[in-house]
Structures are given as structure tokens and as C-alpha cells.
């Protein structure tokens, strides 16, 4: 019995691009057999160079900020308004 597998061809309208400044890289180690290096990339530098453009990117950036603890909480509307105006 032969099994048919259907595949759907789809074209990408545009790939997501991220600019990484060289100053954002921090060398960690090397794997000479695989010809690879391990680096750390600073998130602040990525955000400085790459602005969120779509709603999905803005939401993902907000989730990342929340996961990293980059947020403030407010108990009153006045304190929220003061923080937004600052």
C-alpha cells in the first residue's frame, strides 16, 4: 500500500531581518573541530538598532521586557500618568 504525502508550497513574502552591531558581541568560547564560536549578544544593543515595526514584534518585545523584569507597577492612576509623562 502506497502512502501519499501532500506538501504545500508557500512563498515567503519577506524574511525577518535583525541588525546586530559588532559592539554587541561578547566572545565566550570556540569549538575548533566544528569551526564554531559561541558569543553573547546584548539585548540593549539589539533594541537600540532594531525598532519593532509590526504589532507581533511589539507584543514579543513587551513579553521579552516582562520576562527580563523591565517593567514597573503602579497602584494609582496618578503614578501611572506621571511615569508615562516622564
N, C-alpha and C positions, 0 to 999 in steps of 0.2 A: 504494500500500500504506500503510495507516494504522498508526502505531505507538502502542501504548497504554502509558501510563506509570502505574504503580501508586504511589500515595502512601499512607503510613501516618500516620494522625493519632495523636499521642500527647499526653497531658496531663502537664504538669509538676506533680509533687506539691508542690514548693516550690523557689523560686529561691534561690540562694545570695546572702546579703546580707553586705556588708562595710561596717563603720562607719569613716569616715575623719575624724579630728579636724581642725579647721581649722588648728590649730597644726602639723600635719604637712606642709601645703602650702608649697612654696617656688616662687615665681614665676620663670619662666625667660624667656619671650618672648610676644609677641602677634602674631597674624595677623589684621589688621583686615578684610581682604576676606572671609575665611571666618568671621569673628566667633568665633575660637577663641583660647584661650590655652594655653600649654604650661607645665605645672607639674611639679615633682619631689615625690614623696611619700616620707617617711621610713619605712623598714621597721620600725624600732623602735617608732614610734608606732602603726603598724598592728597589730603584735603586742601592744602594751600594751592596746589597745582591743578587739581581736578574739581570742577564745580558740578554739583548734581544738576541734571537737566530735565529728567523725566520724573513723574510722580513716583514711580517704582524706586528710582535711585534715591529720591528724597526720603522715602519711607525706610529704605535699607540703611541710609546714613543715620537716620534717627534711631533705628534699632541698634546700630553699632555704638552710637553715643550712649544709649541707655545701658548696653552691656558693659561698656568701659567705665560707667559711673559718671559720665559727663552730663549731669543734669542737676537741676535744683528743684526743690519742692517749696510750695507756698501755702500758708494757711489762710491768708486773706487775699481778697481781690486787689487791695491796695498794694500789697507787697509784690504781687504778680505784675501789676501795671508798672510799678517802679522798676522792676527788673527788665521789663520789655522796653521801657523808655531809656534805660541806661546804655 
